[in-house]
Amino acid sequence: MSSYLSHQWHSFWRARNTNKSLALQIILGIFYLLIFLEIAGLGVFLPFILKESMPGKDPIVLFCSYIIYYFLVGLLFRFQLQELPSLSIQPYLTQNIKRNSMLRFLNVRSLIHIINILPLFVFIPFAVVEILPAYGAVATNCFLISMFALVVNNHFLNMYIKRKSINSSWWFFSIILVIAILKAFDYFKNFSFESTSSNLFVDLLNHPWLFVFPLALATMTFRLNNNYLKSHLYIEELVSHRKMKVSKNYAFLDKYGDVGEMISLDLKLIFRNKRPKSLIILSGVILLYGFIFYPKYLQTGNYTMLFLFALFITGLFISNYGQFLFAWQSSHFDGMMSYNINMKQYIKAKFLLFVTVCSLQFLIASLYGFMGWQILPIQLAAFLYSIGVNSFVTIYAATYNYKYLNLSKSSSMNFQGIGAIQWLQSLLISLGPVGAFYLLNKFIGFWSAILFISTLGVVGLAFNELIINWLVGQFNNRKHKILEGFRER
């Protein structure tokens, strides 16, 4: 174990950009410390917040009722934010080193992550302030052990799913489907997450010996992940995976000529590289947000917030993928520009890709109409605005992005290639239409807001040829700045 730590320590200090990395680590350390302090404060004051917001109800019962929610939603966030252990094990596989020692280090090191530490800053203060006086030291300690075991279970379950998803993305989407079905059962009152969670964890406090079940679950998940990793820890398998990578052909796009070929190249880029692929996954995860936020705002009649989340659900791919529109090819953009590429066809292909993905998101999200009919016109307006206005705003903002992009890194906690113009664009494409919707809905009426937002999108689609021609001119004006920026690695 100490040898691996020593190797990583030397690797860090001997790297070319050590000073820059160290400065970044210090800044992130301060940032994380502030987050820890704020979350610990939340854990301390949470009992008093629950008592004020829901008087007459036991804060411990309320807290326990949301624990299952936390771990289910947390699993989705982990898939985006938590990386597989970054230790390069291939050089060690040819050495006389026991595989169990490598696996032990990988597993222990992977546990040291902010996502695993943050929950403890809520559970521990809450348990000390509220649970300890009510149930005693034994029940409190068993409760905390159970919470830590569930955190570990989520951690290794996420590791297992991510490793299986490398070979087949259906593993991830099947987990998404299971969580969506469970949430749908909860919404339609087939069973209640809140009452189930409350009963389970209040029973654990009344019968502390039940903590053995979360421990057994964490142990089982750890062994499942460990056995899978051990069975795939062979150098020939790692090498063969790289050699056997074959790009999928999208023959159905051939009939669309140059535009179809460019869309096909974009799809290959997305599914062959970690960062754009993770954005596709994030766009799928965001579809589940309606289960979390729609019921609350439907009940209160807050259509403005419904519209805001409809924008995210139907148009997130446009803003996330589109902000790096040219940067995705930054490693070979010089070569691209040396060929006779029709930039109008190039930008049109990007626009049609936006429309296609956004349309799929809209069709899937239309199922939320079962919650309330108001969701359907709101999502339609958000969809039309996303493809008819936001897509062109995003392409225009991308002409100001001059930063090189490394596609092999995940998008989670990765701010490479993001500058002031990207933050400004994100604010513009979200706060602008939301502000207009709010004012029209408040002073004129719901349907006037829907009609205005939808009309903007339809007008943008009707004049897409003129807008694309203008965008080509904007790109040509800044082409050499883009090329110069992409050369700086």
C-alpha angles and dihedrals in degrees: 000000000000091000092057091048090049092051092051091047092053091043090056096048095043095050119115095242098041096136093050092046092048092050090049092049091051092050091047090047091056090046092051092046090056090049091050092051093048093048092046088053089051090052091052096047097036094093091054092045091052092048092052097044095043109025117192094030126104108252091211091056090047092049092049092049092066100045095093089048090053095052094044094049089039090059090058093048091047091058089060101035104034120077127205112257107289098212109124102229099178095088090052095051093073092051129086092260125133113248091221091062091052091048092047091054094046092051097045094044092049090058091063097086134125092239090060094046101044097067091056089061088062101036097047098049092043091049093049095045100040114010100043096060092045103042107017136240099296095053091043093052092046090049092052092047088052092050092049090048090053090049089052090046091053090047097054093037088056091048090051094047092048092050092048090046091059088072097032126016089200088083091066095042091049089057089049090050093049092051091047092051091048091050091048090053088050093049094048091048096246086132135344124242090196097054092041092050092045093050094047098050098037087053088052090055091049093045106032093184088075088080087088090076096061088044091052091048092051091047092050093049091047092052092046091053093041094050092049092050092046093052092053098044097109126120094218090054092049091050094044091053090059094046096046095054105125124182115236116237120225099206094171088069093059092084090064093065121214093351091054091048091052092049088050090053090050091052091050090050091050097050097040098051131063102225100050090038091055089053090057089051091048090052088055093048092050089062088072092059089086090070089056102042110019098070092052096050094039089056093050094040092236098154093169092064089044088055092048092054091042087058090053095045097047101031110029093106091058095055096038099044097030097056087069094039096140097020092070086073094038093118091061103019092115089058092047093053091051089065126074096261118170101229092197090059090044094054092040089055090054090049093050090048089054091050093048097049092041090051091053090050091049093050092050092044090052087079086075085074087087087071092058137333092238090071093065099061090040092053092044090054091047091049095050091046092049096053097033101043114005093051092058094042089052093049090049092050090049090063086068094053108102099163126115116240128213106213096192093071123081120250094234113106087350116130097171111135094016117120139160093285091058092052090047091049092051091053093045097051093047109031095038099061092033091055091049091047092050095051095046093044092049101044104027110016149274097277094048089057091048092047095047095049092044092049092054089054094046092049090051091051092047092054097037093123093056092045093049090051089052091048090052088056091050090051092049090051091057101028096110093047089052091050092048092049094049090055091063106087 
